[in-house]
Amino acid sequence: MQNPRLAGRYAKSLLDLATELNQLDAVCADMKLLQGIGKTNPDFIALLRSPIVKPSTKDKILDAVVAGRIGNTTATFIKLLVSKGRENVLPEITNAFIEQYNAVKEIYRIKLTTAAPVGDDVKDYIVNKVRSNSAMQNIELETVVNEELIGGFTLEVKDTLVDASILRDLKDIQKQFLVNVYVQKIR
């Protein structure tokens, strides 16, 4: 992240404006769209951060990419960023806005990482288990597949990591062999 404080300030300003205009959910949807574009298209991020491309060209490209897909408030905000030369911070602003939106709406993001894709019944079970064991009621579940886990899962909730993976078990066993307490007892 290039400048998290700057991104947070712009995101807070947009959040306050959207709240004042009663467009908070619509602007959040726009920010999620922009975040998705940035995640799936690294050339879009490279364009925003390029010092070679003129701001007027960036403005036209941004208009073409998001035309008809975002609301007027978000479009005006993007034009403001381009006019101030801050379009390179747009990816960080979208992330900061979504985090602030989630904080305002008390939406908690949890991340489930498994070795293989899981079905909706497993996802629902995990969400219900987190709801029953905590005060979190509004939950967004993000699922990631990481074959290196071999089996099991990891679950990230706020600042807590629950690691119930085979990979962690194998690493624990490896540490036990490296310490090798049994050889010391023989002597």
C-alpha positions in Angstrom: 0.0 0.0 0.0 1.5 3.3 -1.1 -0.1 5.7 1.4 -2.7 4.2 3.8 -3.4 7.4 5.7 -4.2 9.3 2.5 -6.4 6.5 1.2 -8.2 6.4 4.6 -8.9 10.1 4.5 -10.3 10.0 1.0 -12.3 6.9 1.8 -13.7 8.6 5.0 -14.6 11.7 3.0 -16.5 9.6 0.4 -18.1 7.6 3.1 -19.4 10.8 4.9 -20.6 12.2 1.6 -22.4 9.0 0.6 -24.0 8.9 4.1 -25.1 12.5 3.8 -26.6 11.8 0.3 -28.2 8.6 1.5 -26.3 6.6 -1.1 -24.0 4.6 1.1 -25.0 1.2 -0.2 -24.8 2.3 -3.9 -21.4 3.8 -3.4 -20.1 0.7 -1.7 -21.4 -1.4 -4.6 -19.4 1.0 -6.9 -16.3 0.6 -4.8 -16.6 -3.2 -4.9 -16.9 -3.0 -8.6 -13.7 -0.9 -8.9 -12.0 -3.3 -6.5 -13.0 -6.3 -8.6 -11.7 -4.5 -11.8 -8.4 -3.9 -10.0 -8.0 -7.4 -8.8 -8.8 -9.1 -12.2 -6.9 -6.6 -14.4 -3.4 -5.6 -13.3 -3.1 -3.4 -16.4 -5.8 -1.2 -14.9 -3.7 -0.6 -11.8 -0.6 0.0 -13.9 -2.5 2.6 -15.9 -3.6 4.4 -12.8 -0.1 4.4 -11.4 1.7 5.3 -14.6 3.4 8.7 -14.5 3.7 8.7 -18.3 0.0 8.6 -19.1 -1.6 12.1 -19.0 -4.4 12.7 -16.5 -6.8 13.6 -19.3 -6.1 10.3 -20.9 -6.6 8.5 -17.6 -9.9 10.3 -17.1 -11.2 9.2 -20.5 -10.1 5.6 -20.0 -11.7 5.5 -16.5 -14.9 6.9 -18.0 -14.9 4.2 -20.7 -14.3 1.4 -18.2 -17.0 2.4 -15.7 -19.5 4.2 -17.9 -23.0 3.3 -16.9 -21.8 0.9 -14.2 -21.3 3.3 -11.3 -23.3 6.1 -9.8 -22.9 9.8 -10.3 -21.4 10.3 -6.8 -18.6 7.8 -7.4 -18.0 9.0 -10.9 -17.6 12.6 -9.6 -15.3 11.4 -6.9 -13.1 9.6 -9.4 -12.9 12.8 -11.5 -11.9 14.7 -8.4 -9.1 12.2 -7.8 -7.8 12.5 -11.4 -7.9 16.3 -11.2 -5.9 16.3 -8.0 -3.4 13.8 -9.4 -4.4 11.1 -6.8 -5.8 8.5 -9.2 -2.8 6.3 -8.4 -4.3 5.8 -4.9 -7.7 4.6 -6.1 -7.1 0.9 -5.4 -6.1 1.7 -1.8 -9.1 4.1 -1.5 -11.5 1.4 -2.6 -10.1 -1.1 -0.1 -10.2 1.5 2.7 -13.7 2.5 1.8 -15.0 -1.1 2.0 -13.2 -1.6 5.3 -14.8 1.6 6.7 -18.2 0.6 5.3 -18.0 -2.8 6.9 -17.1 -1.1 10.2 -20.1 1.2 10.0 -22.5 -1.6 9.1 -20.8 -4.0 11.5 -20.0 -6.5 8.8 -17.3 -8.9 9.6 -15.1 -10.5 7.0 -13.9 -14.0 7.7 -11.6 -16.0 5.4 -11.8 -19.7 5.0 -8.8 -21.4 3.3 -9.1 -25.0 2.3 -7.1 -27.5 0.2 -10.1 -28.1 -2.1 -13.2 -26.2 -3.0 -16.0 -26.6 -0.4 -19.8 -26.7 -0.9 -22.4 -24.2 0.3 -23.4 -26.5 3.2 -19.8 -26.3 4.6 -19.8 -22.5 4.2 -23.1 -22.2 5.9 -22.0 -24.4 8.7 -18.8 -22.3 9.3 -20.8 -19.0 9.2 -23.4 -20.4 11.6 -20.7 -21.7 14.0 -18.9 -18.3 14.0 -22.3 -16.6 14.7 -23.1 -18.9 17.6 -19.7 -18.6 19.2 -19.3 -14.8 18.9 -21.3 -11.5 18.8 -20.7 -11.3 15.0 -24.0 -11.5 13.2 -23.3 -9.9 9.8 -20.6 -12.0 8.2 -19.1 -12.0 4.7 -17.3 -15.3 4.0 -14.3 -15.3 1.6 -13.2 -18.7 0.5 -9.7 -19.4 -0.9 -8.3 -22.7 -2.2 -4.7 -23.4 -1.3 -3.6 -27.0 -2.2 -0.5 -26.6 0.0 -2.7 -27.2 3.1 -3.1 -30.8 1.9 -6.3 -31.1 4.0 -8.2 -29.4 6.7 -8.6 -25.6 6.8 -7.5 -22.3 8.1 -10.0 -19.7 9.3 -9.2 -16.0 9.8 -11.6 -14.1 12.0 -10.6 -10.5 12.8 -7.0 -10.9 14.2 -7.4 -14.6 15.0 -6.2 -17.5 12.9 -7.6 -21.0 13.5 -5.2 -23.4 11.7 -6.7 -26.9 11.5 -4.7 -28.0 8.4 -2.6 -31.1 7.7 0.3 -28.8 6.7 0.4 -27.4 10.2 0.3 -30.9 11.8 3.2 -32.0 9.5 5.2 -28.9 10.5 4.6 -29.7 14.2 5.8 -33.2 13.7 8.9 -31.9 11.9 9.7 -29.7 14.8 9.4 -32.6 17.2 11.8 -34.6 15.1 14.3 -31.7 14.9 14.2 -31.4 18.7 14.4 -35.2 19.0 13.7 -35.5 22.8 13.9 -39.3 22.6 17.6 -39.4 21.8 18.4 -37.3 24.8 16.6 -39.7 27.1 18.6 -42.7 25.9 21.9 -41.3 27.0 
